[in-house]
């Protein structure tokens, strides 16, 4: 008997439940409110605050910003999400003239503050923040503030303060609010300037970073937990800034005013482990969920993908209307987005129907073994394996994974059809969904 060996992979992920979502979860989404969307090339100006910065850490952060440009990646380089893929989700969002979010983000002017770091107050941070826009103030700082060039006031600039872990804030309600807000505004001549900040975490409860727990993963992707936890928060704030710069851009339609990033940040705040996918490099003992340029790896938060009404790390692929026909004796079928069947999972679009037809004339039968399967019982998703022209009742159908299903299927003859369909319901459960079948 002649058989065929092919690998067939379908992947679907359902992400953590967000307590702030409306009861009708499938209707949750972001709505545009007419505000400022950054559609022109964006420059991120950086104020490095504190004395404990290593140049390697600074370069990790600069590289993350430079990696937010989809066109800088070669297509097909990696199935692991790139920061360019991540930014492609951000570019789904448009203003009222239908212009997309910019596809160009770069590092601009940088300033370095090396003065007192203890008992830091909000007033002191605002004073230094204003100084970076003033050449005279920089020159008169007695060397405590140095800049590659002073910051210019421009509507296509994002201003970001990065605090090292050595900066200690004065205890008090105002200071606690300051560190929790992670952003603020101050008046310059002729313009109100918004600054966003992130800091290397001092405690797990810090809001202006994403703190990882060493027991939940192999290790930080770039070797420094404080830097790697800061990067995720920072790029999320950049995504928020370009889609909701003035607070009247893209925000949630349920009254909570969540944004493209805050809609998906809670899993990182609440979970004992970062949500999947979380890839591992056993040799280097590190974990990551996205890759950047120049070989860097990162752990970044999910962001809201309006197309699939779920959180994602890269845009999900959709099925064509026509079935894919396979006539070769070996190969691989891919539906959705996949890296590996244990960790590399992505959201799958709603209301999809993917179809594959297998036709290998010399085969006497085609056998299937389910290697990995997880389909939620409360969804309308379904995997079906059939002989050609058979009734649905004669097909092998899997609609939920409760651990009690036949992992082996056989279709006699030289033809078989496979169909994967996803329903309209979007379940926000911390549960991965997908299937991997081998057939020969």
C-alpha positions in Angstrom: 0.0 0.0 0.0 1.2 3.5 -0.8 0.7 6.2 1.8 1.5 9.9 1.9 3.2 11.9 4.7 2.1 15.4 5.1 1.9 17.8 8.1 -1.2 19.7 8.7 -1.4 22.5 11.2 -4.2 24.7 12.4 -3.8 27.1 15.2 -6.2 29.2 17.2 -5.6 30.9 20.5 -8.1 32.4 23.0 -6.5 34.8 25.4 -7.1 35.7 29.0 -10.4 37.0 30.3 -10.3 40.7 30.9 -12.4 41.7 33.9 -13.1 45.1 32.4 -14.8 43.9 29.3 -18.5 44.3 28.7 -20.8 41.3 29.3 -21.3 40.9 25.5 -17.6 40.2 25.0 -17.9 39.6 21.2 -19.0 43.2 20.8 -16.0 44.7 22.6 -13.8 46.8 20.4 -12.2 50.2 19.9 -13.9 53.2 18.4 -12.4 56.3 16.8 -13.4 59.6 18.4 -12.0 62.0 15.9 -8.7 62.8 17.7 -5.1 62.9 16.7 -3.6 59.8 14.9 0.1 59.9 14.1 0.2 59.1 10.4 3.5 60.9 9.5 6.9 59.4 10.4 7.4 59.4 14.2 10.5 60.2 16.1 10.9 59.1 19.8 13.0 61.5 21.9 14.5 59.9 24.9 15.4 61.4 28.3 17.6 58.9 30.2 17.1 59.6 33.9 19.6 58.1 36.4 23.2 57.0 36.6 22.9 53.2 36.5 22.3 52.8 32.8 24.6 50.4 30.9 25.1 51.2 27.2 24.0 47.6 26.3 20.7 48.3 28.0 20.2 51.6 26.1 21.0 49.8 22.8 18.4 47.1 23.6 15.8 49.9 24.0 16.9 51.9 20.9 16.8 48.7 18.9 13.3 47.9 20.0 12.1 51.3 18.7 14.0 50.9 15.4 12.4 47.4 15.1 8.8 48.9 14.9 9.1 49.3 11.1 7.6 46.4 9.1 9.5 47.2 5.9 12.9 46.5 7.6 12.2 42.8 7.7 12.6 40.3 5.0 9.4 38.5 4.3 9.4 34.9 5.6 12.5 35.3 7.8 10.7 33.9 10.8 7.3 32.6 11.8 8.0 34.0 15.3 6.2 37.4 15.6 8.5 40.3 14.8 8.1 43.8 16.2 7.4 44.7 12.6 4.4 42.2 12.6 3.4 43.7 16.0 3.4 47.2 14.4 1.4 45.9 11.5 -1.5 45.5 13.9 -1.1 49.1 15.0 -1.2 50.2 11.4 -4.8 48.8 11.1 -5.9 52.0 12.8 -6.8 55.0 10.7 -8.0 58.6 11.1 -11.1 60.2 9.7 -9.4 60.8 6.3 -8.6 57.0 6.2 -4.9 57.6 6.7 -3.1 54.7 8.4 -0.8 55.0 11.5 2.7 55.7 10.3 5.0 52.8 9.2 8.2 54.7 10.2 9.3 55.0 13.8 12.9 56.1 14.8 15.0 57.3 17.7 15.5 61.1 17.7 17.3 63.4 20.2 18.5 62.0 23.5 19.3 63.6 26.8 21.1 62.1 29.8 20.4 63.3 33.4 23.0 62.3 35.9 22.1 64.6 38.9 20.6 63.6 42.2 18.5 60.4 42.2 17.1 60.2 45.7 13.8 61.7 47.0 12.9 62.6 43.4 9.7 64.7 43.2 7.2 65.3 40.5 8.1 69.0 40.4 11.8 68.1 39.9 11.0 65.7 37.0 8.8 68.3 35.3 11.6 70.9 35.7 14.2 68.6 34.1 11.6 67.6 31.4 11.2 71.3 30.5 14.9 71.9 30.4 15.6 69.4 27.6 13.7 71.8 25.2 15.9 74.7 26.2 19.5 74.9 25.1 20.4 77.6 27.7 19.0 75.4 30.5 21.0 72.4 29.3 24.2 74.4 29.1 23.5 75.8 32.6 23.0 72.4 34.3 26.7 72.1 35.4 27.1 68.9 33.4 24.2 67.1 35.0 22.1 67.2 31.8 23.7 66.4 28.5 22.0 66.1 25.1 22.8 64.9 21.6 20.7 67.9 20.7 17.9 69.7 22.5 14.3 68.4 22.0 12.2 70.2 19.5 8.5 70.7 19.8 6.8 68.8 17.0 3.4 67.1 16.7 5.2 64.0 15.2 7.4 63.6 18.2 7.0 61.3 21.2 8.8 62.2 24.3 9.7 59.4 26.6 11.5 59.5 30.1 13.3 56.3 31.0 14.1 56.0 34.7 16.8 53.7 35.9 16.1 51.5 38.9 18.4 53.8 41.0 16.0 56.7 40.9 14.0 56.8 44.1 10.9 58.9 44.4 9.9 60.9 47.5 7.2 59.0 49.5 3.8 60.6 49.3 0.5 60.4 47.6 1.4 62.7 44.8 4.5 60.7 44.0 2.7 57.4 44.0 0.1 58.8 41.6 3.0 60.1 39.4 4.6 56.7 39.2 1.3 55.0 38.6 0.1 57.3 35.8 3.2 56.7 33.7 2.5 59.9 31.8 2.0 63.6 32.3 1.7 66.9 30.6 3.5 70.3 31.1 3.2 73.6 29.5 5.9 75.0 27.2 5.7 78.4 25.5 3.0 78.0 23.0 2.4 74.3 23.4 1.3 71.7 26.0 3.8 68.8 25.9 2.9 65.2 26.8 5.6 62.9 28.2 5.3 59.2 28.8 7.7 57.3 31.1 8.7 53.8 32.0 11.2 52.6 34.6 13.2 49.6 35.4 11.0 47.8 38.0 12.0 48.1 41.7 9.0 46.0 42.9 6.6 43.6 41.2 3.8 46.2 41.6 5.5 48.9 39.6 3.0 50.1 37.0 5.5 51.7 34.6 7.1 48.4 33.5 6.1 44.8 33.1 7.7 42.6 35.8 8.6 39.0 35.0 8.9 36.3 37.6 12.0 34.2 37.1 10.3 30.9 38.1 7.8 31.3 35.2 10.2 31.4 32.3 13.8 30.5 31.4 15.2 34.0 31.6 15.1 37.5 30.1 15.6 37.7 26.3 18.5 40.2 26.5 20.0 39.1 29.8 18.7 42.0 31.9 15.3 41.5 33.6 15.0 45.2 34.4 15.7 46.3 30.8 13.6 43.7 29.2 10.6 44.4 31.5 10.9 48.1 30.7 10.9 47.6 26.9 7.5 45.9 26.8 5.8 48.7 28.6 7.6 51.3 26.5 6.6 50.0 23.1 3.0 49.5 24.3 2.9 53.2 25.3 4.3 54.2 21.9 1.5 52.2 20.2 -1.0 54.0 22.5 0.5 57.4 21.7 0.2 57.0 17.9 -3.4 55.8 18.0 -4.7 58.0 20.8 -2.3 60.9 21.2 -4.8 63.4 22.6 -7.2 61.1 24.3 -9.8 61.3 21.6 -8.4 58.7 19.2 -9.0 55.0 19.3 -10.5 54.0 22.7 -12.8 51.2 23.9 -16.5 51.4 23.2 -17.6 50.3 26.6 -16.9 53.5 28.6 -13.7 52.3 30.2 -11.5 54.3 27.8 -9.1 51.4 27.3 -6.6 51.7 24.4 -4.9 49.5 21.9 -2.4 48.5 24.5 -4.3 48.8 27.9 -7.0 46.5 26.5 -4.5 43.7 26.6 -2.0 44.6 29.4 -3.9 42.9 32.3 -2.6 39.3 31.5 1.0 40.6 32.1 0.0 42.3 35.3 -2.1 39.4 36.8 -0.7 36.2 35.4 2.0 34.3 37.2 3.6 33.6 33.8 3.6 35.8 30.7 0.8 34.7 28.4 1.7 32.4 25.5 3.2 32.3 23.0 6.5 32.3 25.0 9.3 30.7 23.0 12.4 29.4 24.7 16.0 29.1 23.7 17.2 26.2 25.8 20.9 26.7 24.9 21.0 30.3 25.9 18.4 29.9 28.7 16.1 32.7 27.7 12.4 33.3 26.8 10.8 35.6 24.3 7.6 36.1 22.3 8.9 38.4 19.5 12.0 39.2 17.7 13.5 42.5 16.6 16.2 43.6 14.2 19.9 42.7 14.7 19.2 39.5 16.5 17.4 41.0 19.5 14.5 39.2 21.2 11.8 40.7 23.3 8.8 40.0 25.5 6.1 42.5 24.6 2.4 42.7 25.5 -0.4 41.8 23.2 -2.2 44.6 21.5 -5.8 44.8 20.4 -6.4 43.5 16.8 -9.6 45.2 15.7 -9.9 42.8 12.8 -10.3 39.7 14.9 -11.5 41.4 18.1 -8.9 39.8 20.2 -5.4 40.5 21.5 -2.5 39.4 19.2 1.2 39.7 18.5 0.9 39.7 14.7 -2.0 40.0 12.2 -3.8 36.7 11.8 -4.1 35.2 8.3 -7.4 34.5 6.8 -8.5 31.7 4.5 -9.2 32.1 0.8 -12.7 31.0 -0.4 -11.3 28.2 -2.5 -10.0 24.9 -1.1 -6.3 24.3 -1.3 -5.6 21.1 -3.3 -2.6 18.9 -2.4 -1.4 16.4 -4.9 2.2 16.0 -3.8 3.3 13.1 -1.7 4.7 15.2 1.1 4.4 18.8 2.3 3.0 21.0 5.0 -0.3 22.8 5.3 -0.6 25.9 7.4 -3.7 27.7 8.5 -3.7 30.7 10.7 -0.3 31.6 12.3 1.9 28.9 13.9 5.4 28.5 15.2 5.2 25.3 17.1 2.3 23.3 18.4 3.0 23.8 22.1 3.8 27.4 22.5 3.7 29.3 19.3 0.0 30.2 19.1 -1.8 33.2 17.7 -5.5 34.3 17.7 -7.4 33.0 14.7 -9.9 35.2 12.9 -13.6 34.7 13.5 -16.1 33.3 10.9 -13.4 31.6 8.8 -13.6 28.4 6.8 -10.4 26.8 5.7 -10.5 23.8 3.3 -7.9 21.4 2.0 -8.4 18.7 -0.5 -5.9 15.8 -0.6 -5.6 13.9 -3.8 -2.8 11.3 -4.3 -3.9 8.7 -6.8 -1.5 5.9 -5.7 -2.6 6.0 -2.1 -4.9 3.1 -0.8 -5.8 5.0 2.3 -4.9 8.1 4.3 -4.5 7.9 8.0 -4.5 10.8 10.4 -3.0 11.1 13.9 -3.9 14.0 16.1 -0.6 15.1 17.6 -2.0 18.2 19.4 -5.5 19.4 19.9 -7.3 22.0 22.0 -10.6 23.4 21.0 -12.8 25.1 23.5 -16.1 23.5 24.4 -18.0 26.8 24.4 -17.0 27.9 20.9 -18.4 27.2 17.5 -15.0 26.1 16.1 -14.8 22.8 14.4 -12.3 20.5 12.7 -13.8 18.0 10.2 -12.0 15.2 8.2 -14.1 13.6 5.4 -14.0 11.3 2.4 -14.9 13.2 -0.8 -18.7 13.7 -1.3 -19.6 12.1 2.0 -22.4 13.3 4.2 -21.4 15.4 7.3 -22.6 12.5 9.5 -20.0 10.3 7.9 -17.1 12.7 8.7 -14.8 12.6 11.7 -15.6 15.8 13.5 -14.0 17.4 16.6 -15.7 20.4 18.2 -14.3 20.3 21.7 -11.2 19.0 23.4 -12.2 17.3 26.7 -9.5 14.7 26.5 -12.0 12.0 25.3 -11.6 11.8 21.6 -10.1 9.4 19.1 -6.7 10.5 18.1 -6.5 8.3 15.1 -8.6 8.5 11.9 -8.4 6.7 8.6 -9.9 7.6 5.2 -9.9 4.8 2.7 -9.1 5.8 -0.9 -6.8 8.3 -2.4 -8.8 11.4 -1.5 -9.7 13.3 1.6 -11.0 16.7 2.6 -10.3 18.7 5.7 -12.2 21.7 6.9 -11.5 24.0 9.8 -14.2 26.6 10.7 -14.2 29.2 13.3 -17.4 30.7 14.8 -18.5 34.2 15.7 -18.0 33.9 19.4 -14.8 35.3 20.9 -14.1 33.7 24.3 -11.7 35.5 26.5 -10.4 32.5 28.4 -6.7 31.8 29.2 -6.9 28.8 26.9 -4.9 27.9 23.8 -6.7 26.4 20.9 -5.3 24.6 17.9 -4.7 21.3 16.2 -1.8 19.5 14.6 -2.5 16.4 12.4 -0.1 14.1 10.7 -1.4 12.0 7.9 0.2 9.5 5.8 
